């Protein structure tokens, strides 16, 4: 099976579904700057820490975020390696479509030269 058809580490469906939510995208953007607790993540939102915790849970289940214990704190960390795998999948799709469009352009050019 070609690499572009093999799902990377995180489940593509659940990862892209998770990133379909604007709050989760904002959380990923925030976590790209550094680790944060749920309370710290909740500050810029008009959402309760429980609601943010739910969003973090969705991101954890699809493999994009991990949470660890540091004493009484539970900081969240973005799994950049997993996010990178999604980017690789997108790049593979873009390259495949670029190749197809280049082939179509060449075909149309060749056909135009014949007529």
C-alpha positions in Angstrom: 0.0 0.0 0.0 1.5 3.4 -0.9 2.6 5.5 2.1 0.0 8.2 1.4 -2.8 5.6 2.0 -1.5 4.3 5.3 -2.8 6.1 8.4 -0.1 7.7 10.5 0.2 7.3 14.3 -2.9 9.2 15.3 -6.1 8.0 13.8 -6.7 10.4 10.9 -10.5 10.5 11.3 -10.4 11.3 15.0 -7.5 13.7 14.7 -9.0 15.7 11.9 -12.4 15.6 13.6 -10.8 16.9 16.8 -9.1 19.7 14.9 -12.4 20.6 13.3 -13.4 22.4 16.5 -12.1 26.0 16.9 -11.5 25.6 20.6 -9.3 22.6 20.1 -7.4 24.3 17.3 -6.8 27.2 19.7 -5.6 24.8 22.4 -3.2 23.1 19.9 -1.9 26.6 19.0 -1.5 27.5 22.6 0.3 24.2 23.5 2.6 24.8 20.5 4.1 27.6 22.6 4.6 25.3 25.6 3.1 23.1 28.2 0.1 24.3 30.2 -2.4 23.0 32.8 -6.1 22.9 32.1 -6.6 25.9 34.3 -3.9 27.8 32.3 -5.5 26.7 29.1 -9.0 27.9 30.2 -7.9 31.5 31.0 -8.4 33.1 27.6 -11.8 31.3 27.0 -15.2 31.9 28.4 -15.4 28.2 29.2 -15.1 26.4 32.5 -12.0 24.3 33.3 -14.3 21.3 33.0 -15.2 22.2 29.4 -11.5 22.7 28.5 -10.7 19.4 30.2 -13.3 17.8 27.9 -11.5 19.3 24.8 -8.1 18.2 26.1 -9.5 14.7 26.6 -10.6 14.6 22.9 -7.1 15.7 21.9 -5.6 13.1 24.2 -7.7 10.3 22.8 -6.7 11.0 19.2 -3.0 11.2 20.2 -2.3 14.9 19.7 -1.9 15.8 23.4 -0.5 14.0 26.4 -0.9 14.8 30.1 1.5 13.9 32.9 1.7 14.3 36.6 4.1 16.8 38.2 3.2 16.7 41.9 -0.3 18.2 42.1 0.0 19.7 38.6 -1.1 17.9 35.4 0.4 19.8 32.5 -0.6 19.1 29.0 1.9 18.8 26.2 1.4 18.9 22.5 2.6 15.7 20.7 4.4 17.5 18.0 5.5 14.2 16.5 1.9 13.1 16.0 0.9 16.5 14.6 3.8 16.3 12.2 2.5 13.0 11.0 -0.8 14.7 10.0 1.2 17.4 8.2 3.1 14.6 6.3 -0.2 13.0 5.3 -1.5 16.4 4.0 1.8 17.0 2.1 1.5 13.5 0.5 -2.0 14.3 -0.7 -0.9 17.7 -2.0 2.0 16.1 -4.0 -0.3 13.4 -5.4 -2.7 16.0 -6.6 0.1 18.2 -8.0 1.4 15.2 -10.0 -2.1 14.5 -11.3 -2.7 18.1 -12.3 0.8 18.3 -14.0 -0.1 15.1 -16.0 -3.4 16.6 -17.0 -1.7 19.9 -18.1 0.8 17.9 -20.1 -2.0 15.8 -21.7 -3.9 19.0 -22.6 -0.7 20.5 -24.0 0.0 17.4 -26.1 -3.6 17.3 -27.3 -3.5 21.0 -28.3 -0.3 20.4 -30.3 -2.0 17.5 -32.3 -5.1 19.6 -33.3 
